[in-house]
């Protein structure tokens, strides 16, 4: 939509009046003129996850823990197995580091977002 200004009044290219409820929205260096609802305005801003905190992305049961605290591991090495909906998911090291603490044990039932392992 193209917005023009004529005699101090904002109009679209088709001549329709534009309410003041429109706001500028920026996405990838492009500006858009649109309405934003209250849910969008009050959304929780996205924050990058700390790669040194391993959290469960789905609820499930810890089937096996392969590491111990203080163990030096390389990226890609398995940490534990999380079973969810009859599927076994191997949780691996996201980066090289030392296991600072293990916050779960074999047989534990965890919710989504539960902190599993901390890495130094």
SEKOLVO-644064 format. One line per 10 residues: their letters; for each residue y, x, z of N, C-alpha, C. Coordinates in nm, 3 decimals. Atoms other than C-alpha are relative to their C-alpha. Layout:
a	Y/X/Z/Y/X/Z/Y/X/Z  ...;
***
This chain:
xxxxxxxxxx	-0.116/0.084/0.000/0.000/0.000/0.000/0.123/0.090/0.000  -0.123/-0.076/0.008/0.342/0.134/-0.090/0.107/-0.077/0.077  -0.104/0.063/-0.080/0.621/0.062/0.159/0.136/0.046/-0.055  -0.134/-0.033/0.046/0.979/0.046/0.032/0.100/-0.056/0.100  -0.104/0.048/-0.088/1.300/0.000/0.221/0.111/-0.057/-0.086  -0.107/0.059/0.079/1.557/-0.241/0.083/0.093/-0.073/0.095  -0.103/0.058/-0.086/1.879/-0.333/0.267/-0.042/0.000/0.147  0.040/-0.013/-0.140/1.735/-0.209/0.598/-0.123/-0.080/0.035  0.119/0.082/-0.024/1.433/-0.440/0.561/-0.118/0.064/-0.070  0.119/-0.061/0.060/1.087/-0.297/0.503/-0.078/-0.106/-0.077;
xxxxxxxxxx	0.081/0.092/0.080/0.891/-0.460/0.224/-0.110/0.079/-0.069  0.105/-0.065/0.078/0.570/-0.383/0.039/0.041/-0.003/-0.146  -0.030/-0.003/0.143/0.562/-0.321/-0.335/0.000/-0.142/-0.057  0.008/0.139/0.046/0.475/-0.689/-0.379/0.112/-0.086/0.059  -0.114/0.073/-0.054/0.784/-0.789/-0.178/-0.027/-0.072/0.131  0.031/0.066/-0.126/0.607/-0.913/0.135/0.064/0.077/0.115  -0.062/-0.063/-0.117/0.773/-0.843/0.471/-0.106/0.074/0.082  0.091/-0.081/-0.081/0.615/-0.575/0.689/0.043/-0.012/0.146  -0.030/0.013/-0.143/0.595/-0.643/1.064/0.011/0.136/0.065  -0.012/-0.124/-0.076/0.683/-0.379/1.319/-0.129/0.038/0.071;
xxxxxxxxxx	0.126/-0.032/-0.065/0.324/-0.392/1.445/-0.078/0.109/-0.075  0.065/-0.108/0.074/0.224/-0.140/1.178/0.035/0.134/0.062  -0.018/-0.134/-0.056/0.182/0.218/1.295/-0.049/0.103/-0.100  0.048/-0.109/0.083/0.136/0.552/1.127/-0.128/0.056/0.060  0.130/-0.053/-0.041/-0.225/0.674/1.147/-0.027/0.120/-0.087  0.022/-0.123/0.073/-0.304/1.032/1.050/-0.148/0.036/0.001  0.139/-0.041/0.013/-0.645/1.139/0.920/-0.008/0.104/-0.110  0.013/-0.111/0.095/-0.716/1.474/0.754/0.128/0.023/-0.079  -0.131/-0.031/0.057/-0.348/1.545/0.689/0.056/-0.108/-0.093  -0.051/0.111/0.080/-0.292/1.204/0.526/0.049/-0.107/0.096;
xxxxxxxxxx	-0.059/0.105/-0.084/-0.068/0.937/0.677/-0.032/-0.137/-0.059  0.027/0.137/0.041/-0.169/0.571/0.663/0.085/-0.093/0.086  -0.076/0.101/-0.073/0.040/0.270/0.765/-0.094/-0.116/0.022  0.101/0.100/-0.029/-0.188/0.025/0.942/0.023/-0.062/0.138  -0.004/0.055/-0.137/-0.241/-0.189/1.251/-0.115/0.062/0.078  0.102/-0.057/-0.087/-0.434/-0.043/1.541/-0.024/-0.099/0.113  0.028/0.096/-0.106/-0.613/-0.278/1.780/-0.002/0.070/0.137  -0.005/-0.055/-0.136/-0.609/-0.230/2.158/-0.124/0.083/0.032  0.123/-0.075/-0.024/-0.972/-0.114/2.163/0.014/0.141/-0.058  -0.019/-0.131/0.061/-0.883/0.170/1.926/0.103/0.083/0.077;
xxxxxxxxxx	-0.105/-0.070/-0.074/-0.567/0.261/2.119/-0.050/0.052/0.134  0.050/-0.036/-0.133/-0.760/0.276/2.450/-0.132/0.076/-0.004  0.128/-0.069/0.012/-1.061/0.467/2.316/0.003/0.133/0.077  0.014/-0.129/-0.067/-1.191/0.771/2.498/0.007/0.108/-0.106  -0.011/-0.104/0.102/-1.081/1.080/2.305/-0.126/0.086/-0.006  0.118/-0.082/0.020/-1.361/1.292/2.157/0.024/0.138/0.061  -0.008/-0.132/-0.061/-1.431/1.615/2.343/-0.128/0.075/-0.037  0.117/-0.081/0.037/-1.660/1.893/2.223/-0.085/0.028/0.124  0.092/-0.026/-0.110/-1.967/1.938/2.440/-0.012/0.150/0.025  0.018/-0.140/-0.037/-2.009/2.266/2.627/-0.142/0.041/-0.039;
xxxxxxxxxx	0.135/-0.038/0.044/-2.302/2.445/2.455/-0.085/0.063/0.110  0.075/-0.059/-0.111/-2.399/2.602/2.789/-0.057/-0.105/0.094  0.055/0.110/-0.078/-2.483/2.261/2.935/-0.092/-0.082/-0.090  0.098/0.072/0.082/-2.804/2.112/2.790/-0.023/-0.136/0.066  0.017/0.136/-0.052/-2.811/1.733/2.834/-0.102/-0.075/-0.084  0.095/0.085/0.071/-3.072/1.475/2.741/0.074/-0.098/-0.089  -0.069/0.090/0.093/-2.962/1.285/2.430/-0.065/-0.138/-0.004  0.068/0.129/-0.011/-3.215/1.006/2.495/-0.067/-0.008/0.136  0.073/0.011/-0.126/-3.377/0.867/2.809/-0.147/0.030/-0.023  0.142/-0.032/0.015/-3.732/0.985/2.871/-0.057/0.068/0.121;
xxxxxxxxxx	0.073/-0.068/-0.107/-3.979/1.181/3.081/-0.018/0.147/-0.036  0.021/-0.143/0.021/-3.995/1.559/3.122/-0.151/0.026/0.009  0.144/-0.023/0.007/-4.349/1.655/3.014/-0.033/0.144/0.041  0.028/-0.141/-0.026/-4.328/2.035/3.039/0.131/0.076/0.006  -0.115/-0.091/-0.008/-4.074/2.298/3.146/-0.054/0.141/-0.025  0.052/-0.131/0.041/-4.126/2.637/2.978/0.074/0.118/0.062  -0.084/-0.111/-0.045/-3.853/2.846/3.145/0.017/0.000/0.152  -0.032/-0.012/-0.143/-3.754/2.970/3.490/0.145/0.047/0.011  -0.138/-0.044/-0.022/-3.413/3.040/3.640/0.007/0.152/-0.010  -0.019/-0.143/0.018/-3.281/3.384/3.548/-0.067/0.058/-0.122;
xxxxxxxxxx	0.070/-0.048/0.119/-3.493/3.409/3.234/0.097/0.020/-0.115  -0.083/-0.033/0.115/-3.327/3.575/2.934/-0.066/-0.057/-0.126  0.057/0.064/0.118/-3.377/3.370/2.615/0.088/0.019/-0.122  -0.069/-0.008/0.128/-3.281/3.386/2.249/0.018/-0.141/-0.057  -0.025/0.127/0.066/-3.143/3.103/2.035/-0.127/-0.050/-0.068  0.116/0.061/0.064/-3.418/2.863/1.924/-0.126/-0.001/0.084  0.120/0.001/-0.085/-3.668/2.936/2.204/-0.009/-0.131/0.075  0.015/0.130/-0.067/-3.813/2.621/2.366/0.031/0.008/0.149  -0.033/0.012/-0.142/-3.681/2.514/2.707/-0.096/-0.097/0.070  0.083/0.104/-0.061/-3.877/2.195/2.778/-0.040/-0.103/-0.104;
xxxxxxxxxx	0.040/0.112/0.086/-4.046/1.891/2.628/0.045/-0.128/0.068  -0.047/0.130/-0.047/-3.881/1.550/2.667/-0.073/-0.107/-0.081  0.073/0.107/0.069/-4.105/1.253/2.586/0.079/-0.128/0.009  -0.071/0.127/0.007/-3.936/0.935/2.473/-0.065/-0.086/-0.106  0.061/0.095/0.094/-4.095/0.632/2.306/-0.123/0.059/-0.068  0.125/-0.060/0.045/-4.429/0.815/2.271/0.018/0.117/-0.096  -0.026/-0.118/0.082/-4.264/1.106/2.088/0.039/0.114/0.092  -0.032/-0.118/-0.080/-4.244/1.455/2.230/0.106/0.081/-0.073  -0.113/-0.073/0.057/-3.911/1.628/2.167/0.013/0.134/0.070  -0.015/-0.134/-0.056/-3.890/2.003/2.217/0.149/0.032/0.004;
xxxxxxxxxx	-0.140/-0.036/-0.018/-3.549/2.097/2.358/0.007/0.153/-0.003  -0.007/-0.145/0.020/-3.455/2.449/2.243/0.136/0.056/0.041  -0.124/-0.071/-0.035/-3.193/2.708/2.337/0.099/-0.010/-0.116  -0.100/0.009/0.107/-2.869/2.647/2.142/0.067/0.134/-0.030  -0.062/-0.131/0.016/-2.755/3.010/2.187/-0.073/0.102/0.086  0.058/-0.105/-0.085/-2.861/3.343/2.336/0.062/-0.008/0.139  -0.054/0.003/-0.134/-2.826/3.352/2.713/-0.107/0.005/0.108  0.088/-0.003/-0.117/-2.974/3.348/3.062/0.002/-0.139/0.063  0.011/0.130/-0.063/-3.100/3.030/3.229/0.060/0.010/0.140  -0.068/-0.002/-0.130/-2.861/2.971/3.520/-0.070/-0.093/0.098;
xxxxxxxxxx	0.070/0.093/-0.088/-3.030/2.662/3.664/-0.075/-0.105/-0.083  0.081/0.106/0.060/-3.296/2.405/3.578/0.013/-0.120/0.093  -0.032/0.115/-0.082/-3.200/2.060/3.701/-0.102/-0.113/-0.010  0.107/0.098/0.011/-3.523/1.875/3.615/-0.133/0.069/0.030  0.135/-0.054/-0.021/-3.891/1.917/3.691/-0.099/-0.086/-0.077  0.104/0.070/0.074/-4.214/1.812/3.524/-0.024/-0.137/0.064  0.024/0.137/-0.047/-4.266/1.435/3.552/0.126/-0.079/0.030  -0.125/0.070/-0.030/-3.899/1.351/3.610/0.037/-0.096/-0.113  -0.049/0.097/0.097/-3.767/1.038/3.437/0.152/0.010/0.000  -0.144/-0.023/0.008/-3.415/1.098/3.313/0.070/-0.104/-0.088;
xxxxxxxxxx	-0.078/0.088/0.087/-3.141/0.874/3.169/0.068/0.080/-0.110  -0.077/-0.066/0.106/-2.942/0.951/2.855/0.121/0.069/0.063  -0.115/-0.074/-0.049/-2.677/1.216/2.921/-0.024/0.080/0.126  0.033/-0.074/-0.123/-2.857/1.370/3.221/0.001/0.150/-0.028  -0.005/-0.145/0.015/-2.791/1.743/3.268/-0.138/0.058/0.028  0.135/-0.054/-0.011/-3.119/1.930/3.212/0.002/0.147/0.043  0.001/-0.144/-0.021/-3.042/2.303/3.203/0.142/0.053/-0.016  -0.126/-0.071/0.015/-2.737/2.526/3.257/-0.029/0.143/-0.045  0.019/-0.135/0.053/-2.702/2.855/3.069/0.123/0.085/0.033  -0.111/-0.093/-0.027/-2.493/3.159/3.164/0.044/0.065/-0.128;
***
